[in-house]
Amino acid sequence: MALSRRTGGRSRLTIALLVLTSLSLLTLDFRDSPIVQSARRTAATVFSPLRGAAESVSEPFTNAWHGITGYGGLKDQNDELRRRIDELEGRDVLQEDAAQQLAELLGQQNLEWVGDIPTTAARVLSGSPSNFSHTVDISKGSDDGIAVGMPVVNGAGLVGKVVQVTGSRATVQLITDPDFAVGAKLLPSNVTGTARGRGRGKDLVVDTPLEPDSEDLPTPGTSLTTSGAELSAFPDSIPIGKVRSVRESGGGLAVDLVVRPMADTERLAFVTVLLWEPPA
Amino acid sequence: MTPASRWVVAVRTSVVLVLALTFQLGIAPSLGLFGVQGDLLLLVAIAAGVSAGPDRGAAVGFAAGLAYDLMLQTPFGLSALTYATVAYLVGGLQDSVLRAAWWIPVLTATLASMLGVILYGVFGTVLGEDLVGVALVRTAAVVALLNAMAAPIVMKATEWAIGSGRGARARGVFR
């Protein structure tokens, strides 16, 4: 019985120390400690070859699983069709935005237009490695000029941004991640706000300075693009999404927009990284 | 049978963790069900609790969670906190449960997986992640199902790595 009590006491001490250590690590992470970033980068680099090998070796088995669960031979065809739909939808928003930009800013120099930014296309290697992580890994890394912070798009619009890079692959934080935020502007009113993710499969929420009786209140279907404000983490005019609904916030004093993202982050096959680094 | 030395246990546990992490990162995302994937690292933590009790189980659970946290962009330490807690609870429960039938550890793994996912959601929400909701329960149920399928293999592997503390614990209890 004495041993049992001793063992129980040691167990409680162990769990108390482990909980304390976990809380310390969480605190370090919330303070954006470079130690945590560095450890993550090193772990990703070390594990990258193992992960790649596992993905290659397991491909026949995962294909078989897709077949069993009904995904099967339609996967590639679906991806291709989805990519075409995304491109067409994205083109609508881009044209609307382009017309407005031309009308308002014609003649201004140094217009930062997305089309002029060098890009590199990459294949999506794997989805989120956890049920609570909103990231994907892509097939290109720092060897191809990709750096942390670069915007990632597809034919439809903004997909996310690069948050971790190794030599041959990069991790992209998706626009639906609850920690993701991007400056957005409404077309054609140019009212700006901040779009935030709310989790997998959910719409974005954009907080705006608009009041519930404002004349600029958008109607469902109104398009949003990145605002490209000074020191913004994203270039101007990347399509973000379309307004699905408008709701009151801040005790009825302000308005939030519920926005459906243009890019379907659940079914990404290829993405394009804009080789554009946010201003320091 | 002579118990394995600490170094052997450490090396074997590392091997199991690396294999589980490789599978989790490289293969599990493609083997999901209803858009949800199993959680092998959580399963290793639970298996450690079952095999070796709350003390060593919590330590292995912490290591498994920390390794997973290093590869994710979620709050660093959240998986470690959750997995250590679950392994500790499972280990404590196993001390007072007779395990004559093969299905008891599998059932334990299933229920503990569900608990682990929900606990992760609760801890995450406390930290401002907004994870609690119907989707969390659905995710927990699917993870529990997938983990139950993998439980027999992971239980065996973990027991090989850590050894079973049942004998020692039983002697301690009845002394």
Interface residues (C-beta under 8 A of the other chain):
Chain A: M1 A2 L3 S4 T7 R10 S11 T14 I15 L18 V19 T21 S22 L23 S24 L25 L26 L28 D29 F30 V36 A39 R40 A43 A44 F47 L50 R51 G52 A53 A54 E55 S58 F61 T62 W65 H66 T69 S126 G127 S128 P129 S130 N131 F132 S133 H134 T135 V163 Q164 T171 Q173 D177 P178 D179 R198 G199 R200 G201 E266
Chain B: V18 L21 T22 F23 Q24 L25 G26 I27 A28 P29 S30 L31 L33 G35 V36 Q37 D39 G53 P54 D55 A58 A59 F62 G65 L66 A67 Y68 D69 L70 M71 L72 Q73 T74 P75 F76 G77 L78 S79 A80 L81 A84 T85 Y88 G91 G92 V117 Y120 G121 G124 L127 E129 D130 L131 A135 T139 V143 R169 R171 G172 V173 R175
